[in-house]
């Protein structure tokens, strides 16, 4: 829809367009990523997460008001772990 139509103009140098929702991204030179959830795999991931054997390292957490700062940190590419933006 609208987001897909305007996205190419928003990309900066080196940016890549991808969608998990709309195959029309291919016509824009982007990548379409199709995933099919598998109940057994999701169950296994849940068990790993609940047992503490699957964790996600968080490099930094920002409130929504500081999302631009989080984006700059992400763009710098020097973090180890995920950057989290919290929404109230």
PyMOL commands that set and color helices and strands:
alter all, ss='L'
color gray80, all
select helices_A, chain A and resi 2-10+23-28+39-51+64-76
alter helices_A, ss='H'
color red, helices_A
select strands_A, chain A and resi 18-19+31-32+58-63+82-86
alter strands_A, ss='S'
color yellow, strands_A
deselect
rebuild
show_as cartoon
